[in-house]
Amino acid sequence: MKWIKCSEQMPEENKQVLICMGNDKEIRVSYLSYPVKGDTSRAYIPDNIWYNEVNCCGIEEYFSSDLVTHWMELPEAPKE
């Protein structure tokens, strides 16, 4: 597995991956989502966005695609 630049390739939508973001190279598990055409309930969200499932406080977090520089597939779970 290797880090992939977002400028070169994006992961498939709604698939959990590792992301690297910001100057401090923070690593998180996230997924990429695109808005549903005509859905105005999340009008404040840009064209594509990275989501964390839920943070430690039970709140869904999201990050602008501008902040995420790289992504990587998650490793397989241990066999035993």
C-alpha positions as CSV (number, residue, x, y, z in Angstrom):
1,M,0.0,0.0,0.0
2,K,1.1,3.5,-0.7
3,W,-0.1,7.1,-0.4
4,I,-1.9,8.4,-3.4
5,K,-2.0,12.2,-4.2
6,C,-5.5,13.5,-4.4
7,S,-4.4,15.5,-7.4
8,E,-3.7,12.3,-9.3
9,Q,-6.5,10.0,-8.2
10,M,-9.5,10.1,-5.8
11,P,-10.9,7.0,-4.1
12,E,-14.3,5.6,-4.9
13,E,-17.1,7.4,-3.2
14,N,-18.2,6.2,0.3
15,K,-15.3,3.8,0.7
16,Q,-13.3,4.2,4.0
17,V,-9.7,5.1,3.5
18,L,-6.8,6.7,5.4
19,I,-6.4,10.4,4.6
20,C,-3.5,12.8,5.2
21,M,-4.4,16.4,5.6
22,G,-2.9,19.8,6.4
23,N,0.6,21.0,7.0
24,D,0.9,18.8,10.2
25,K,0.1,15.7,8.2
26,E,-2.8,14.6,10.4
27,I,-3.9,11.0,9.6
28,R,-7.6,10.0,9.9
29,V,-10.0,7.3,8.6
30,S,-12.5,9.0,6.4
31,Y,-14.6,8.6,3.2
32,L,-15.3,10.8,0.2
33,S,-18.8,11.9,-0.6
34,Y,-20.4,14.0,-3.3
35,P,-23.6,15.9,-2.8
36,V,-26.8,14.4,-4.2
37,K,-28.1,16.6,-7.0
38,G,-31.0,18.7,-5.9
39,D,-30.3,18.1,-2.1
40,T,-30.4,21.5,-0.5
41,S,-30.2,20.1,3.1
42,R,-26.4,20.3,3.0
43,A,-26.1,23.4,0.8
44,Y,-23.2,24.6,3.0
45,I,-21.0,21.7,1.9
46,P,-18.7,22.1,-1.1
47,D,-18.8,20.0,-4.3
48,N,-16.9,17.1,-2.7
49,I,-16.1,16.5,0.9
50,W,-14.3,14.1,3.2
51,Y,-16.3,12.8,6.2
52,N,-15.3,11.1,9.4
53,E,-18.0,8.7,10.5
54,V,-18.4,10.3,13.9
55,N,-15.9,12.0,16.2
56,C,-15.4,11.2,19.9
57,C,-18.3,13.4,20.8
58,G,-20.8,11.7,18.5
59,I,-20.7,14.5,15.9
60,E,-20.2,13.8,12.2
61,E,-17.1,15.8,11.1
62,Y,-16.2,16.8,7.6
63,F,-13.2,18.3,5.8
64,S,-12.9,20.3,2.6
65,S,-11.2,18.5,-0.2
66,D,-8.7,21.4,-0.2
67,L,-7.3,20.2,3.1
68,V,-6.8,16.5,2.2
69,T,-3.5,16.0,0.2
70,H,-3.2,12.1,0.1
71,W,-5.2,9.0,0.7
72,M,-4.4,5.3,1.1
73,E,-6.5,2.0,1.2
74,L,-7.1,0.6,4.6
75,P,-5.1,-2.6,5.4
76,E,-6.8,-5.9,5.6
77,A,-7.9,-7.1,9.1
78,P,-5.7,-9.7,10.8
79,K,-6.5,-13.3,9.9
80,E,-6.3,-14.5,13.5
